[in-house]
Amino acid sequence: MDAIRREDIRADIEVAAGRAPADLALRNGRFLDVFTGELLDGDMAVRDGRIIAIGPAGTYHGKVDKDLSGKIVVPGLIDA
């Protein structure tokens, strides 16, 4: 496995804070919290193929924005 670089961590933090664009922003979706079973409404930021953050609607923007219009996103649990 590749070592985590400081530059990557910094870039992830900037995206998670909403200060930098994600590669992909999934907006206005419902996201399953697998720990609580809740559906969370909001946006998801994806960078380098990884989920970086989930936050309230309008939190994240991306190089590519996809409006989910309330569709539900459930993890595939590949890396669980």
N, C-alpha and C positions, 0 to 999 in steps of 0.2 A: 504494500500500500504506500502511496506517496505521502511524504511528510506534509503537514499543514504549514503553509507559509504565512508569515506575518502579514504580507500584503493581501492575501486572500481573506484573512480574518478581518482586517481593516475594511476591505471592500464589503464583506458580509455585514459588518456593523453599520456601514453607511447605508446600505440597502434596507436593513431592518429598521433603521431610524427614519427612513423615508427621505433621506437627504440625497440619495443617488438612485437612479432608475434601476429597477430589477431587469433581468433579461426578459421575464414574462410576468405580467401582473394579471392575476385572475380576479376580476372585480365583481362585486355584488353577488357573491356566491354564498352557499351554506356549507360549512366545513365540519366534518365529524371529528369531535374530540374523542379519541379512542379510550382515553382514561376515564372520562366522566359519562360518555354516551350522549353528551349534548351536541346539538347542532349550533354552530357559531355563525352568525351572519357577518359578512365583511369581505375583505380583500386578502389575497395571498400573494406574497412575493417569492419568485423563484429565480435563483442565480446559479449558473453552472449546473443545471439539472437537479438542484437541491432546493427544498423548501427552506426559505430563510426566515419568514415571519408570516403571521396572520394577524390582522388588525381590523379595526372598524372600517366601514365603507369610506372610501376617499383617502385612505392612509397611503396607499402605494400606487406608483405609476411605473410603467415599464417601457422598454424599447418596443415591446409588443404588449398591447392591452387586449384582453378578452373579456367581454361582458357575459357573465354566466346567467344573468337574469334569474337568480334564485335557485339555480340547479345545485344539486348536492354533490360534493366532492368527498370521496372516501379513499383513504390510503390503501395501496395494494399490499402493504405489510411485508414487502420483500426484505427489507433490512430490519425488521422488528426484532 
